[in-house]
Amino acid sequence: MYQVQAGDTLENPVTGELVSIIEAPSDTNGRRLIVEGVIRPGGAVAGAHVHPDIDETFTVLRGRIGLRLGHRKLIAPLGERVRCPAGTVHDWWNAGDEDAVVRVEITPGDRFLQMAANLFGLAQDGRTNAKGMPNFLQLVVFAQEFQDVLTFVEGPPPAVLKAVTAVVAPVARLLGYRGSYPRYVHQPRLTRAATPSSVTART
């Protein structure tokens, strides 16, 4: 069955992210995922979040990327690696007035890639708000499915959210919502737009 692989480019039309897979997770690379993303002006990831067991490293190749790392905010230095250890609250966005290009290394990246493919697919289908967040019922089952990968930090306290999820998730599933959709992971809509590497090469 097809899976997203190196050379594929995925687009989130809501958050302004055009992401090319440079290296896909495998048994020989420590399950590492490397992507290059073009982020349009005003573009940003869906919201501040935590990866419980995933390390990320950001390297800005062009433009200005703003980063929140815990309680610290900064403009990522051009060409320098900025590490975000597992468990660190973080957020990032295009802080300039031109396209920004950033390379991101994610370890381990298997489940992260599945999560991102679903979030991008929902956005492509018009099933998110203007910030790229799914509606409440979809978000509940998405968060439950990918709780090992991603936790959004805005919203109710964890104990309240856990109680709400226990009640709402079964209802959402009965209504047809799923935490992960095979069509997004195994049949992704790949963009024919220029990949981040080709954009970088022209600068």
N, C-alpha and C positions, 0 to 999 in steps of 0.2 A: 504493500500500500504506500502511495506517495506521501512523503513528508517534506516540510520546508527544508531546504538544503542550501549549501554554499552556492552563491551566484544568484539566488532569488532576491527580489526586491519587493518589500511590502510597504503599503502606504496607509497611513491613518489620515483621512481627509479632514477630520475634525481637529485634531491636535497639531496638525502641520508637520508630521514626521514622515520622512521617506527613508526607509531603513533597508540597507543591503546587507545580506548575510555574507560575511567574509570567511568565517570558519564555523562550521556546525559542530555541535557536541558529538563526540565519539569515544569509543573505549580507549583510543590511543592518544587522546589529547587532554585527558583528565576531565572530560565532560565539559570542556570550556566552549563558550559561545563568544564569537567576536563579530560585532556589527559596526558599520559606519552609517551614521544618520545625517541627513540634511534636514535641518529644522528651519522652517520659514520664519520671518519676523513675526513676533507675537505668538509663535508656537511654544508649546510646553507639554510635558507629560501630564497625565490626567489629574495628579494631585500628590501631595506629600505622602510618603509611604515608607514601609520597612520591609526588607527581605530577611526573614529570620535566619536563614542558613546559606545565604548567597553573598559573595563578595563581588563588588563592581569596581572597575577602574575606568576613569574618563580621561581622554586625551583630546583636547580641542585642536582641530587641524586648521580651521578657518572661522573667523567671526568671533562673537562674544557669547559665551554660555554662562549664565548665572547658576550657581549651585547653593543649595541649602544642605549642610552636613551637620546634623544635630542642631545645636543652637547657633551655629556659625553660618554666615552668608558670605559668599565671595564670587568674584568673576574668575573663572578657571584660567590659569595662566596658559597662554598659547603654547602648544607643543609639549607641555609638562603633564605627566601622569598624576592624577588625583585619585586616591583610593578611598572607597566607601566600604568599610568593613561590614560584615553581616550584623544585623541588629541595629544599624544606625538609621535614624529617621533622616530622609533626604528628599529632595525635590530638585528639578532642574528645568531651565527654560532658555529660549533665545533672548538675550539681553541687548541685542543690537538691532540695527535697522536694515540688515542684509541677511541672506541665508547663512546659517552657521553649519559647520561640518564637524562632527564629533565621532571619535572611535570609542566604543565601549566594550570592555571585556567582562564577561559574566561567568562566574564559576561557582557551582555547576550550572549549566545553562539549559539542560533538557526541559525541565518543567517550566522554566522561565520562557522558553520559546513557545511552548504550548499556550501559556497564559497570554503572551503578547499577540499571538496569532488570533486568539479568540477576541481579545479586546479590539484589535484592528478590524476584525471581521464584523463585529457588532457596530463599529463606527461606520464602516462602509455600507452597512445595511440601514443606516439611519436609526439605530437602536441605542444611541447615547445622547446625552445632552450636549450643550455647547462646549463643555470642558472635557468631553470624551468619557463621561461616567454613564454607565447603564442606569436604567430606571431601578427603583427600589427592589422589586421582586427579582429582577435579573441580577442585581448586585448581590443580593443575599446568597443565591445559589452559586454565583461566580466566586464570591469570597469564601464560601464553604469549600468549593472544589479546590481552590488554589491557596488555602490557608498556609500551606507549607512553603509557598513562594512569595506571597505578597499580602500585606495588611495595610490598608489605607488608614491614616491616623486621624483624619477629620471625621467627626460624627460622634455617636454615643460611646460611653466608656466600654471597655472590653466585656465586662460582666453583663452589662445591659444588652450589648450586641449579641452575646452568646445566647442569652435567654430569648431574645427576639428571633434569632436565627432558628432556634429549636422549634418555635411555633410556626414561623412564616415559611421556612424552606420547604416542608412537605406540601403546603398549599401552592407555592410557586411551581413546584415540579408537576403537580396535578394539572396546573394551567399550561404546561408545556415548556416552561423555562428549564434550561440545562446549564450546568456549570461550565461544560465544555461541549462544543459542537464539532463533530467529525468533519463537517464540510469546511470549517475554517482551518483545521489543522492539516487535513489530508487533501483538500482541494482548494487551497488558498488562491485568491485573485491576485495574481502578480501584476505589477505595473510595468508598462513599457517605457516609462519615463527614464531619464538619465539616472544611472546609479550614482551613489555618493562618490565612489572612486573616480568615475569619469568626470564628475564635476570638479573634484579636487585637482585632477590632472590638467584641467583647462585654466586653473588660476595661476 
